[in-house]
Every structure is written in structure tokens, then in C-alpha cells.
């Protein structure tokens, strides 16, 4: 079993990918207040990187507009979009997810509702063909290989002529970036190996060709907007992303406390390396397309 160095320079055993994968189960992240904070922060950093929440290629000037956010989580994307739309537009916003954390209904805009639905399930009859815009973001953790079945379900939600926006990270491009040669990065690389490389859910190989998948499924006007982000924003996103291995550690603590402790030691080393001028960096993409009218 490989070893690396924690901040104290004491050798720490690195758990194998199989041990991690067996411990995290179907969904590799914890569902807790730390992750809710990550999701909210991640949204605003993502918006800073791309310059928008909803692509300017997608029109929003209709008199009536029905928008779905799939895998809505905390509902932050919908809440942000709500503040951007023309008040004169009759808008219906719907958040869809298996687990939803948007808060009490009494505190939400009146035109925003949420309901449980998995993108892997059949589309409910009352939702089929009803949305002008469908947004989905960061579901790489639940799609291991082919995104086409998920894409087909998303298209079923859209009206003819409706628009789909799919936002993802390309973890295949992830690497450790440093401010200068020789900056320590061993722990960051070790954590990356554990939480990304060995589990296809955490290293989706289909992201680079997502726009081609859109085209293969018949979408029109397909466009892929690739961004890496400015360095200071990328650093903020890096701190945000460090909560992901922390969540994985928390998730396996009961079943494998020794391995969780090893991950925790690596994370402590990764934090020191970050302070010294190292961070994870990767590319992101927003793919948009229009469902044909017929």
C-alpha cells in the first residue's frame, strides 16, 4: 500500500480506491449542512467563472415561462434566476431532486415549487413536455459512463422548441497547479487519486463529448462554453472542493474509521500545501441546445 507524508512528516497509509468506493455507496458525498454550504458557495463561484447562471444563448423574454432545475439540491440556481427574471413575466419555477434542501415553503417565492424525482426514473406524465427551459448541473457523481439515457429524460421534460442547459466539470482534466516549480503537492495529488481517478463516477470520461451527445440526440444550435476560471476564483473553488474528500471521509467513518483517519491526515497535508501555493485546477463546461419543434 502506497504512503505519503502528512504535515507532521509521519508516513500515512493511503487507502485503496476499492476501499473508498465500497464505503461511499450509491452517492459518494454526504448530505449534511457542510455540503449544503458547498452547493450554495459553488453556485456563486460558478456564476463568477462563466458570467451567468442562465446562458445568454437561451431566450427568457416570453410572456410565460416554465423552468425546471434538475438535481436542484438547495435550490440556489432557481432562487438566483428568480431574481434575474422580468417581474412582468408569468414564471413557474420547479426544482426536481431526490433530496431537496430549499427550506420551508413559506420562505420561498410563490412561483417556486419543489418535488421529488430522479433523473433516472420515468418522467411523470404531468411534467412531460411542459418546460421552456431545463437546467441540470453537476450530476457527474451519479453517471458513470453514458449520459444519453439521462439526456433523453431531460428532453422529455421540454416543450418542442425548449432549451436545455447542462453544466459539468471535466475531472479528467484535473491536476494540481502550483505557483512555482518545487511547491509541495504530494497530499493534494494523493487525495485526488483517491477521490477522482479510481472511481468512474468521480472521473466522468463523457464530459468532453457532451456537446456531441446533444447533437446525436437531435438537439439544435448546440454550443459548449468551456471555462477554467481566473486564478483567484479557481482558488476559491478549490477551497470549496476540499470539502468533497472531507465528506467522503465522514461517510466511511463508521464502517472504516482507520481509512477515514488516513484521508483526514491527507486532507490536513493538502490544506498546508494549498497555503503554500498549490491547488486543484480543472475545466468546466456549459452545454446548451434546443429541442426541435417537431
Order of alpha helices (4+ residues) and beta strands (2+ residues): beta-beta-alpha-alpha-beta-alpha-beta-beta-beta-alpha-beta-alpha-alpha-beta-alpha-alpha-beta
